[in-house]
Amino acid sequence: MADRQKSVFGMGSQTSTSDSQWLELSPSSKLPEIVAGVDEAGRGALFGPVVAAAVVLPQTAFPELISAKINDSKKLSATRRSKLAEQIYELALDWKIGCASPTEIDEINILQASLLAMRRAITRLEIQPEICLIDGNQMIKDLPQQQQQTIVKGDSKSLQIAAASIVAKVWRDEIMIKMALKYPMYGLDKNKGYGSKIHLIALEQHGPSPWHRHSFSPCQKQMKINLEI
């Protein structure tokens, strides 16, 4: 097993105890060489698309990302996420983004839209992975089961998923900052589309925009009020 780990991950017995939290560095890991981490961002937002990233990292990228203290994107500051995203872009063998629009979210629900965005990211990869590590507990439709493994809280267990988490979050945040120029009343540059106090007050005052998720409760409530007025 030690020889297999060295041939697959290039780390051998030099892996430290602190690094063994990562699935890819576990002595018991039986992952193939070409692995994609897949995660989404924006699932709980009221505004904008849900964005997924699929990232394929080479084994040589692991030490550098560990030294940079890669982690679940939610546990990092915006500055740290951006810096790590730049490293990931440079180190990755391949990475792609997939999105599902607010209209698709309203039509098929946020869970299915998140899985759709993940599938779009995976199918856009030029280097097709032997297995995809998917954050969460839901398998992706229209992707062979033998090519995916779900991992609950995977962004804190897998380097590949952590990288995808960061890329998806940074990419979506950039979309929200651009959308804030068109819809300044919602405070998107600050809340990134989530239901902050400023956002909810703006919904009451201006109603939802075409980029809001109309099936989500705060938007539905305001649309109903507007119809009654």
N, C-alpha and C positions, 0 to 999 in steps of 0.2 A: 504493500500500500504506500509506503514511503517513496518508493521509486516512481509509482504512478503519480503521486502528488507532485513530485519534483518535475516529472515530464510534462504534466498538464499545467501547473501553475508556476514552475520555475523558482519555487521558494524552498523546497526540501525541508530539512530539519531546522532551518534558520528562522522559521516562523515563530514569533514571540508569543507568550501567553496572552498579552493584551490584544494581539491581532487575531487570535483564534475565535473572537466573536463573529468574524465574517465567515459566512458559509463557504466561500471559495477557498479559504485557507484552513478549513477544518480537516483534520487527518482522516475523517470518515467520509469526506466528500467524494462522490463518484460522478461529478459533472464532466461532460465532454469538454473539448478545447474551445469550441466556438459557442459562447453563451451570450444571450442578450438579456439585459435587465429592462423591465417594463414597469412604468408607473404613470400616474396621472396627477394633474393639478386642477383645482377649481371645482371639485365635485360639489362642495357646499355653498358655492357663490350664488348670488341672485342674478348676476349680470355676466354676459359673455360666454364663450365656448368653454367646454372642458377640453383640456389639452393633455395629450399623452406623449411620452418619449420612449423610444427604444434605443438602447445604447449597447454596443458591443465593444468591450475593452480587451486589449491584449494583456497577457499575464505581466508584461513588463510595466504596465501602468499601476499595478496595485501598490508597490512600495511608495511611489510618489504621492498617490492619492491618500494613502494612510498617513504619510508624513504631513500632508496638508490638512489632516484631521477631517476627512470626509465624513458626513453624517447625514441622517434624515434631513431633508431640506427644511422642514418645519422647526428644526432645532438650531438653525443657522441664521445669522443676520443677513439682510439683503446684500450687504457688501461682500460678506464671505461667500454667499451663494454665487454671486456674479463672478468672483475670482475663481471659484472652483469650476463653474461652468466653462470658463475660458480654458482651464486646464483640461477639462474633459473633452472639449471640442478638439483640442490639439492631440490628445493622447488616444482617443477612441479610434478603433479600426473603422467604425461606422456608427452613425447616429441619425435618427430621423424623428420627425414630429408628426403626430396625427391629431386631428381635432374633430369634435362633433359640435355643431352649431346649436344656439339656443332653440331654434325651430326643431331640430332633431331631438334635443333633450325633452321638449314639450311633447313630441310625438311618441317617443319610445321609452321615456323615463330616464332619469339620470344614471341609474346603474347600467342599463343597456347602452346608453350613449357613451359612458366611460369605457366600456368594453369595446365599443365600436371604434373609439379614438385609439385605443391600444392596438386593435387589429390593423388599423390604417397605418400606424407607426411601424409595426412589424413588417407588413407587406411592402413598405417602401424601402426597407433596408436593401442595400446592394449586396451586402454580405449576409446571406441567410444563415441564421444560427441553427445549431443542432438542437438546442433547447432554449426556451424563453422562461425566465424566472419572473413571475407575475406577482406584483404586490396585491395582497388581499386573499380572498378565498373563493373567487369566482373564475371559472375557466372561460376562455374566450371562444365564442362560437366561430365556426368555419376555420378553426386552426386545429390540426391533429392533436389529440390528447397527449400522445407520446412526445410532442414537441413543446409542452408547457408544464410548468410546475408552479402551483400557487403557494405563496408564503405570506402568512399573516404577519403584519408589521415587518414586511420584507425590507423596507428602507432602512431599518436598523440592524438587519441580519446579513444582507447581501451587498457587496460593493457595487455590483452591476445595477441593482435596483436603486441603491442610494444615488448613484450617478444619474440614473434616469429621473429620479425624483427631483434632483437639482435642476437638470436641463428643462424638464417640464414646467417647473415653478418659475424659473427665470424667463422662459419663453412666454408663458402666460402673463406674467407681471408686465413684460414689455408691451404686450397687446393692450393691457389695461391702461398703461400710461399714455399710449397713443389714443385710445378711445376717450380718455379724460379730456382731450382737447376738443372733441366733438360734443361730449356730454359733461361739461364741467360741474353741473349742479349736483351730481351724485358722489363727488369726492373719490372717483375711481383711482386716482393716482395714489391715494392714501389707503383706501380699504380694499383695492384690487377686486372690487365687485362683490365683496362679502357684505353681510347685513349690519354694517356699523350704524350708529345712531344718526349720523349725518346722512347716510344713504337712505335709511328708513324715513327720515323727515322729508327728504327730497322726493321720495316716492309719493308721500302724501300730498306734497305741493305740486308736483309736476306729472305724477303718474308714471307708469313704466314706459320705457323706450322700446323700440323694436328689438334691441339687443338684450332685453331682460328675459328671464325665464318665466313666462307667463303662467306656467303650471305650478310654480313655487308659491307657497302660501302667502307671503307678504305681497307679492305681485297680484295674485288672484284676488286677495282682499281689496286692494286698491282699485283694481279694474271693476270689481263689483260695485264699490262705492261710486266710482265715476259714472257707471251706467245708471245708478239710482238718482244721481243729481240732475 
